[in-house]
Amino acid sequence: MPSSYRAIFAAPGAKRFSAAGLFGRLPLAMMGIGIVTMVSQLTGRYGIAGALSATGALSMAALGPQISRLVDRYGQARVLRPATLLSTAAVAGLLICAMQDAPTWTLFVFTAASGCVPSVGAMIRARWAEIYQDRPRELHTAFSWESLVDEMCFVCGPIIAITLSTAWFPAAGPLVAAVLLVIGVFWLTSQRDTEPPVHPREAHQGSGSAIRLPALQVLVVTFVAVGAVFGSVDVISVAFAEEQGKKAAAGVVLGLYALGSALAAVIFGTLDLKGPAPRRWLLGVTAMAVSIIPLLLAGSLTFLAVALFVAGMAIAPTMVTTMALVGQHVPRSSLTEGMTWVSTGLAIGVAFGFSAGGWAVDAAGAEAAYLVPAAAGVAAVVLALLGFRRLKRPAVTGEGQHLDEHGQHGQHGGTAHGTHGADGTGAAGATLA
């Protein structure tokens, strides 16, 4: 491990809460694709499978920011534990109904109720931000490490979920994901010594929701399109592998997609970047869109695996820069909520991608269905261009200090409280996943 990464774990409790975050985030990488695999095995209908995953993603999109806002106000332990238990109970109901061949509407009801799952990645980054709030270089490295952890989850998560559901029984993937979520959240919230302080109720009443900020709106809307790329690629790749007679290999193929991003995260976290963050962000979104085009030429699993690995290398740098911009534009008192809104945009997009990808597979076959993520990539670039100017405007932190487009404090002075994040995480104030 590079020395810059080793140094951040010298902080008391850092290893423990980062490890807990690994357990808490792995289920997010397993659940969606686990539901697709389970339902497609039980019913043979990818349209329904994709629609269920979309329902879960939309539910998380609606409930996630509200949970994070409560966390900013009341603390992680008081909010995350009951939210996790509610989500786990809903997943249990979904699995029982699926295995017992219950009416389809019951599957949608329990899937919608499962969306109160916490954004564990935001909770971990909030702890790093509290520790290194006055040391931007270390915070950049810490967030890059967490980005790497996110990508490790998305390398291993689909493989674990698909393998369990195909080799054991159809509901095994989502079941194990729910168990891991409980373990991760309860382990994390037991570590009170590193839990960030809560912010006064008055601060939240005065500022309102973070989504009112124009720059955050640009990031969230753009990431709806980015999420549609991710969601549709997942569903279509599973179907493509099945058409090739190797459905179980889908987990490996999707794992390579995340592995490419993980490799980029390792390198990106060691860089001392210069230049305006908004420009890097726009270039990153464009690179992600262009990297999807080769998927239209996929004729074999080998070609698809290589193309996805290369495409994945554009993800982590873009996500890191996105969270850096969140930190520049969102006050510290709402930072967890602001980071969760980006995840919400992704979740909404993933929902659309799951659904559109599933229906496209049913209608035209997997290879032709890759037009869906290609179109979503084009939409992301268009949205990024339309909102680019809002990201270049000076931002104000929770302390009233202005930040320029580089994320540095302006004429009022002071020290930047953050920089880049990893899975889309960086902050100049105080979080992915």
Secondary structure, DSSP 8 states (H G I E B T S, - for coil): --HHHHHHTTSTTHHHHHHHHHHHHHHHHHHHHHHHHHHHHHH--HHHHHHHHHHHHHHHHHHHHHHHHHHHHH-HHHHHHHHHHHHHHHHHHHHHHHHTT--HHHHHHHHHHGGG---HHHHHHHHHHHHTTT-HHHHHHHHHHHHHHHHHHHHHHHHHHHHHHHHT-TTHHHHHHHHHHHHHHHHHHT-GGG------HHHHHHH--GGGSHHHHHHHHHHHHHHHHHHHHHHHHHHHHHHTT-GGGHHHHHHHHHHHHHHHHHHHTT----S-HHHHHHHHHHHHHHTTGGGGG--SHHHHHHHHHHHHTTHHHHHHHHHHHHHHHS-GGGHHHHHHHHHHHHHHHHHHHHHHHHHHHHHH-HHHHTHHHHHHHHHHHHHHHHHHHHHHS-EE-TTS-EE-TTS-B-TT---------SSS---S-----
